[in-house]
Amino acid sequence: MNTDEDDEYSSHVSKDCRDCQSGARMIAFALQQLATITENVVTATNYALSKPERAVGKLLKEYTGVLSDRDIMKAVGLFETEMKAGMFLVMKKGEFQDMWLQDQLDRLKQQGKAKR
């Protein structure tokens, strides 16, 4: 290992670990680098998803166990349109979002009754 690499490892490894053997320092550095790479991949993956996919993820995270499975299924259908998915994504979790979602579900139920 050359001196430049040693300096890079030293800057990333805690002072207490600088007295460790070279192998331990390399492992500590590698683990830190892996954590950074993993964090970047997760962030990039979230942006790679479409608005409807992100809206469904938010719905499942915030409403599983709150809404019935049937209502969650209907709400997933709402997010087939980019516009409604986008609206849901920008709403903060809370009463307004709950009211909006319930209103959308009620509209779907009314449409279903009208078709019969």
Buried (B, 14 or more C-beta within 10 A) or exposed (E): EEEEEEEEBBEBBEEEBEEBEEEEBBBBBEEBEEEEEEEEEEEEEEEEEEBBEBBBBBBEEBBEEEBEEEBBEBBBEBBEEEEBBBBBBEBEEEEEBBEBBEEBBEEBEEEEEEEE
